[in-house]
Amino acid sequence: MALLVSCASWTRIEYAPVDLQPSGMVAPFETTAGLEASADWVAPSPSHAGKVGETIGTSTEIPFIDPPDPARMEIEPLPRLLPGDRKTYTRAMLGAFYGAGDLNNQNTGYWAELAVGRKVLPFLSFETTLGYIQSDGPILDVWTLPLMIQGRVQLPLLIFEVYGGLGLGGAYVDGSSAAASPSGFAWAGQAFLGAEVGLGNLALGLEGRYFATTEVDNILTVEGSSLMLLVKLPF
């Protein structure tokens, strides 16, 4: 059968055996000027090798492009999440406790706290905190376990992050003295203001806060302030 038909006015057509196979490198192509491209056909044996068609004129060869091999395709790895981009974090804090109100005459105590927080917006985080306050004095020794939920607003400033917020929750208060031993649960609240600086995977900071509870057994209100050092670690 004829494998190539020319649209030009001067073309010689030859015939080839049926078992000829294309070389897979070029294909017929008709240009916009009406000229044809020629195709080379390679026979299975040297005795059948030859050109099927010969066209007088200009020809253009268009190479086949093999599709990509899926087995050799390189898959780009997913970007790793940088520590600064992590939204969940924990903070450990420790500082001195200075009593006020009913604890005004107490000795300087201490306040330790652990917080777990999550950044819900670039400028807003929520935290759950559990702390321990110890305040001893000449008349009354008091320890308190505050459990708080607090909102925190933060703002980047140069290499620092300044922040502030409010917390609400409850506290268990236990006091002991020669005259009375007030103990029980009370509502509690706190306000805080601080600054952090990032150091690799963690941040160090300084925070000031004020804490107060409602009255326990109609006798004692735990109230005071603290200046705390903190370490913040994302996870």
Helices and strands as residue ranges (DSSP letters): E 11-13, E 21-22, E 41-42, G 46-48, E 53-55, G 70-72, G 83-85, E 88-99, G 101-103, E 109-121, E 124-135, E 141-157, E 160-176, E 183-199, E 202-213, E 223-234
